[in-house]
Amino acid sequence: MAPDPETANYAFNHTMIRVKDPKVSIKFYEEVLGMELISDAKFESFTLYFLAFDHSGGKLTAEEKAESRFSREGVLELTHNHGTESDASFKGYASGNSDPGKGFGHIAITVPDVEKACQRFEKLGVTFKKKPSEGTMRHIAFILDPDGYWIEVVPGKIEGLGN
Amino acid sequence: MAPDPETANYAFNHTMIRVKDPKVSIKFYEEVLGMELISDAKFESFTLYFLAFDHSGGKLTAEEKAESRFSREGVLELTHNHGTESDASFKGYASGNSDPGKGFGHIAITVPDVEKACQRFEKLGVTFKKKPSEGTMRHIAFILDPDGYWIEVVPGKIEGLGN
């Protein structure tokens, strides 16, 4: 059905996941996946970190990237509840893929060449849930982020990037 | 740090959540939020549904929307494990916001006017986790999708829409 005109300018802005140690997670999302920390917001007991891929070809300034936090899609919000990173009794977060706690499944990134991307992930010591060579779906892979969340790696490319 | 050039064309394509009854969920994401079902894929024991907001101003054909499944950000993937919709013993999925199963937090949509959007959600009978008038953060709201997943409603607009 045609969407209600009232929703014409709505957008799927971000997805939020909790992380145990933001230093470890931000390093992973920046260095392994190539996202950038565009904004953060510190509160008394928690801090929010917003990451996104820069598709401007490097044209945006840091300020413009921060401003884009609510004017684009594809933003990842990491929530850090202060203290989890050094709390020996903290049992970690659920990935959402097993009971109890099944619900959320994964986030997914598109890459131009899954094989090539996975070779790089292997070199960087990334943990795989499923390599392209495993299982029946040879064109995709699943890697794990530092908290064990699943990240699907699928072939694809964003339009308008000249790639 | 500057991203590795190898990741230059990576993109945050989609977020996957499992849903009990796709008819109910698709109706919600289409009629309440204004997303569109752009593609689906049926397997023996499960079906995948891909939804996204159309920011083309109605220019894209259904075929072009389906093709955009892996060439854009902001896609929501709903996974339906066949049978859950009519299984009286199925206890539902975890939202990710309470133990056991805490991890995933929410997805978020930007809307031009949160107050106005929430008035419409109320008329449509949507369940609120937090209305704009509640709590300390008066400029945002949280609504629940049919499975109880949290959806944050935040002010914002996508650039280049002429809005």
Contacts between the chains, C-beta under 8 A, distances in Angstrom:
chain1	res1	chain2	res2	distance
A	1	B	30	6.1
A	1	B	31	7.0
A	3	B	30	6.8
A	3	B	34	3.9
A	3	B	35	7.4
A	3	B	36	6.4
A	3	B	54	7.4
A	4	B	31	7.0
A	4	B	34	5.8
A	4	B	120	8.0
A	6	B	34	7.5
A	6	B	116	7.9
A	6	B	117	7.7
A	6	B	120	5.7
A	7	B	33	6.3
A	7	B	34	2.5
A	7	B	53	8.0
A	7	B	111	7.9
A	8	B	34	7.1
A	8	B	163	7.6
A	9	B	111	7.3
A	9	B	112	5.1
A	9	B	157	5.7
A	9	B	158	6.9
A	9	B	161	5.9
A	9	B	163	4.4
A	10	B	33	6.3
A	10	B	34	5.1
A	10	B	35	8.0
A	10	B	53	5.9
A	10	B	109	5.3
A	10	B	110	6.9
A	10	B	111	5.3
A	10	B	117	7.8
A	11	B	53	5.5
A	11	B	55	7.0
A	11	B	74	6.4
A	11	B	109	6.5
A	11	B	110	4.9
A	11	B	156	7.3
A	11	B	157	7.5
A	11	B	158	4.5
A	12	B	35	7.3
A	12	B	52	7.0
A	12	B	53	6.0
A	12	B	74	4.0
A	12	B	75	7.6
A	12	B	76	6.2
A	12	B	107	6.7
A	12	B	108	7.8
A	12	B	109	5.9
A	13	B	74	7.8
A	13	B	108	4.8
A	13	B	109	6.1
A	13	B	110	4.4
A	13	B	154	6.6
A	13	B	156	6.2
A	14	B	107	7.3
A	14	B	108	4.7
A	14	B	152	8.0
A	15	B	15	4.5
A	15	B	104	8.0
A	15	B	106	7.7
A	15	B	107	5.3
A	15	B	108	7.5
A	16	B	104	7.5
A	16	B	105	3.7
A	16	B	106	5.1
A	16	B	107	7.6
A	16	B	108	7.0
A	16	B	152	7.5
A	17	B	103	6.3
A	17	B	104	5.4
A	17	B	105	6.2
A	18	B	102	6.8
A	18	B	103	5.8
A	18	B	104	7.7
A	18	B	105	6.1
A	30	B	1	6.1
A	30	B	3	6.8
A	31	B	1	7.0
A	31	B	4	7.0
A	33	B	7	6.3
A	33	B	10	6.3
A	34	B	3	3.9
A	34	B	4	5.8
A	34	B	6	7.4
A	34	B	7	2.5
A	34	B	8	7.1
A	34	B	10	5.1
A	35	B	3	7.4
A	35	B	10	8.0
A	35	B	12	7.3
A	36	B	3	6.4
A	52	B	12	7.0
A	53	B	7	8.0
A	53	B	10	5.9
A	53	B	11	5.5
A	53	B	12	6.0
A	53	B	73	7.8
A	54	B	3	7.4
A	55	B	11	7.0
A	68	B	159	7.6
A	69	B	156	7.9
A	70	B	110	5.4
A	70	B	154	6.1
A	70	B	155	6.8
A	70	B	156	3.0
A	70	B	157	7.8
A	71	B	110	7.5
A	71	B	156	5.7
A	71	B	157	5.9
A	71	B	158	6.1
A	71	B	159	5.1
A	72	B	73	7.8
A	72	B	158	6.6
A	72	B	159	7.0
A	73	B	53	7.9
A	73	B	72	7.7
A	73	B	73	4.3
A	73	B	74	3.1
A	73	B	158	7.1
A	74	B	11	6.4
A	74	B	12	4.0
A	74	B	13	7.8
A	74	B	73	3.1
A	74	B	74	6.0
A	75	B	12	7.6
A	76	B	12	6.2
A	77	B	105	7.6
A	77	B	108	7.5
A	79	B	105	6.0
A	93	B	102	6.0
A	93	B	103	3.6
A	94	B	94	7.5
A	94	B	96	7.1
A	94	B	100	6.8
A	94	B	101	4.6
A	94	B	102	6.1
A	94	B	103	4.2
A	94	B	104	7.9
A	95	B	103	6.3
A	96	B	94	7.1
A	96	B	96	6.0
A	96	B	101	7.3
A	96	B	103	5.9
A	96	B	104	5.2
A	100	B	94	6.8
A	100	B	100	4.4
A	100	B	101	5.3
A	101	B	94	4.6
A	101	B	96	7.2
A	101	B	100	5.3
A	101	B	101	2.3
A	101	B	102	7.4
A	101	B	103	7.0
A	102	B	18	6.8
A	102	B	93	6.1
A	102	B	94	6.2
A	102	B	101	7.4
A	103	B	17	6.3
A	103	B	18	5.8
A	103	B	93	3.6
A	103	B	94	4.2
A	103	B	95	6.3
A	103	B	96	5.8
A	103	B	101	7.1
A	103	B	104	7.0
A	103	B	147	7.2
A	103	B	149	7.1
A	104	B	15	8.0
A	104	B	16	7.5
A	104	B	17	5.4
A	104	B	18	7.7
A	104	B	94	7.9
A	104	B	96	5.2
A	104	B	103	6.9
A	104	B	104	3.5
A	104	B	149	7.9
A	105	B	16	3.7
A	105	B	17	6.3
A	105	B	18	6.1
A	105	B	77	7.6
A	105	B	79	6.0
A	106	B	15	7.7
A	106	B	16	5.1
A	107	B	12	6.7
A	107	B	14	7.3
A	107	B	15	5.3
A	107	B	16	7.6
A	108	B	12	7.8
A	108	B	13	4.9
A	108	B	14	4.7
A	108	B	15	7.5
A	108	B	16	7.0
A	108	B	77	7.5
A	109	B	10	5.3
A	109	B	11	6.4
A	109	B	12	5.9
A	109	B	13	6.1
A	110	B	10	6.9
A	110	B	11	4.9
A	110	B	13	4.4
A	110	B	70	5.4
A	110	B	71	7.5
A	111	B	7	7.9
A	111	B	9	7.3
A	111	B	10	5.3
A	112	B	9	5.1
A	116	B	6	7.9
A	117	B	6	7.7
A	117	B	10	7.8
A	120	B	4	8.0
A	120	B	6	5.7
A	147	B	103	7.2
A	149	B	103	7.1
A	149	B	104	7.8
A	152	B	14	8.0
A	152	B	16	7.5
A	154	B	13	6.6
A	154	B	70	6.1
A	155	B	70	6.8
A	156	B	11	7.3
A	156	B	13	6.2
A	156	B	69	7.9
A	156	B	70	3.1
A	156	B	71	5.7
A	157	B	9	5.6
A	157	B	11	7.5
A	157	B	70	7.8
A	157	B	71	6.0
A	158	B	9	6.9
A	158	B	11	4.5
A	158	B	71	6.1
A	158	B	72	6.6
A	158	B	73	7.0
A	159	B	68	7.7
A	159	B	71	5.1
A	159	B	72	7.1
A	161	B	9	5.8
A	163	B	8	7.5
A	163	B	9	4.4
